[in-house]
Amino acid sequence: MADQITRRVLLGSASAAIAATAAGTATGAEASKSGAVKIVAVSCSPRKGKTTAGALGKCLEGAKAANSRIETELIELAGLDIDGSLAAGVSLGKGRTDDFPGIAARLSDPNLGAVIIGTPVYFSGMTSLCKAFIERLMVFWRKGSFAGKVAGVVAVGGSRNGGQEVTIRSVQDCLFCYDMTLVGTGKRFGAAVWSKAPGGDTDGLGQAENLGRRVAKTALVLKAKA
Ligand SMILES: Cc1cc2nc3c(=O)[nH]c(=O)nc-3n(C[C@H](O)[C@H](O)[C@H](O)COP(=O)(O)O)c2cc1C
């Protein structure tokens, strides 16, 4: 009963309905046979074009260099309204929508092979924007649309050891719930970037590029086996 109510509220919202439809497309039988594999990176910094977006850009460079079939897209959540409470069945209020449906549509590309999430470290954890976004992905969780898709995580902190690794792990914990295939850098959980490194964080950005390459290669292998 409670689940039915939750479901009604969730689907009763215009924005969620669009998102649910979009999520359904990803699992549909319309998957392109072009061979392209799409990798979408999502920056969960409230600051547009800053270090998290830059680190994800490096990831996507690494991914693109891995194979000519890789297509990439960077989505920045900065400035967007993403309200996590709708995932719990709490209505956004009469007539109110948020920006999640547009993001859901972009994540519903039938060629989607991987998602890379990047978040700044805020008090040793992900940003509230990142958590709200992951909660709203629930429409994909319900349909199992992300099951078997590859995921990588980047965390950017203002300190060298500011909690990047625990932040990466906490994002990964969420993505495990989506039955995603988590990929790290080989030696580390994900890319740990230091935004205030004097002269730039060569090591952290190298990790980001390596992560992107590994995510792409894994997505290609899984696509071939699908
Ligand atoms: C509320 C808040 C909390 C923060 N907490 C941490 C922290 O725990 N560890 C850390 O290394 N940096 C911390 N920072 C710094 C940010 O992680 C850092 O500035 C990062 O580069 C921001 O990413 P952006 O440039 O993509 O916005 C914090 C910043 C803010 C605003």
Ligand as a Chemical Component Dictionary entry (heavy atoms), coordinates in Angstrom:
data_LIG
# 
_chem_comp.id                   LIG 
_chem_comp.type                 NON-POLYMER 
_chem_comp.pdbx_formal_charge   0 
_chem_comp.three_letter_code    LIG 
# 
loop_
_chem_comp_atom.comp_id 
_chem_comp_atom.atom_id 
_chem_comp_atom.alt_atom_id 
_chem_comp_atom.type_symbol 
_chem_comp_atom.charge 
_chem_comp_atom.model_Cartn_x 
_chem_comp_atom.model_Cartn_y 
_chem_comp_atom.model_Cartn_z 
_chem_comp_atom.pdbx_ordinal 
LIG C1  C1  C 0 31.071 23.036 2.247  1  
LIG C2  C2  C 0 32.452 22.630 1.788  2  
LIG C3  C3  C 0 33.096 21.593 2.398  3  
LIG C4  C4  C 0 34.364 21.179 1.973  4  
LIG N1  N1  N 0 34.960 20.118 2.583  5  
LIG C5  C5  C 0 36.149 19.673 2.116  6  
LIG C6  C6  C 0 36.751 18.514 2.688  7  
LIG O1  O1  O 0 36.237 17.869 3.599  8  
LIG N2  N2  N 0 37.947 18.100 2.177  9  
LIG C7  C7  C 0 38.568 18.773 1.152  10 
LIG O2  O2  O 0 39.645 18.347 0.711  11 
LIG N3  N3  N 0 38.004 19.878 0.580  12 
LIG C8  C8  C 0 36.817 20.324 1.031  13 
LIG N4  N4  N 0 36.218 21.407 0.438  14 
LIG C9  C9  C 0 36.873 22.034 -0.720 15 
LIG C10 C10 C 0 36.332 21.522 -2.065 16 
LIG O3  O3  O 0 36.281 20.121 -2.106 17 
LIG C11 C11 C 0 37.211 21.999 -3.210 18 
LIG O4  O4  O 0 37.213 23.419 -3.229 19 
LIG C12 C12 C 0 36.825 21.472 -4.562 20 
LIG O5  O5  O 0 37.798 21.831 -5.456 21 
LIG C13 C13 C 0 35.527 22.012 -5.073 22 
LIG O6  O6  O 0 35.270 21.468 -6.374 23 
LIG P1  P1  P 0 34.884 22.438 -7.609 24 
LIG O7  O7  O 0 36.072 23.284 -7.860 25 
LIG O8  O8  O 0 34.583 21.524 -8.744 26 
LIG O9  O9  O 0 33.698 23.213 -7.183 27 
LIG C14 C14 C 0 34.986 21.856 0.873  28 
LIG C15 C15 C 0 34.319 22.926 0.271  29 
LIG C16 C16 C 0 33.080 23.308 0.715  30 
LIG C17 C17 C 0 32.376 24.461 0.020  31 
# 
loop_
_chem_comp_bond.comp_id 
_chem_comp_bond.atom_id_1 
_chem_comp_bond.atom_id_2 
_chem_comp_bond.value_order 
_chem_comp_bond.pdbx_ordinal 
LIG C1  C2  SING 1  
LIG C2  C3  SING 2  
LIG C2  C16 DOUB 3  
LIG C3  C4  DOUB 4  
LIG C4  N1  SING 5  
LIG C4  C14 SING 6  
LIG N1  C5  DOUB 7  
LIG C5  C6  SING 8  
LIG C5  C8  SING 9  
LIG C6  O1  DOUB 10 
LIG C6  N2  SING 11 
LIG N2  C7  SING 12 
LIG C7  O2  DOUB 13 
LIG C7  N3  SING 14 
LIG N3  C8  DOUB 15 
LIG C8  N4  SING 16 
LIG N4  C9  SING 17 
LIG N4  C14 SING 18 
LIG C9  C10 SING 19 
LIG C10 O3  SING 20 
LIG C10 C11 SING 21 
LIG C11 O4  SING 22 
LIG C11 C12 SING 23 
LIG C12 O5  SING 24 
LIG C12 C13 SING 25 
LIG C13 O6  SING 26 
LIG O6  P1  SING 27 
LIG P1  O7  DOUB 28 
LIG P1  O8  SING 29 
LIG P1  O9  SING 30 
LIG C14 C15 DOUB 31 
LIG C15 C16 SING 32 
LIG C16 C17 SING 33 
# 
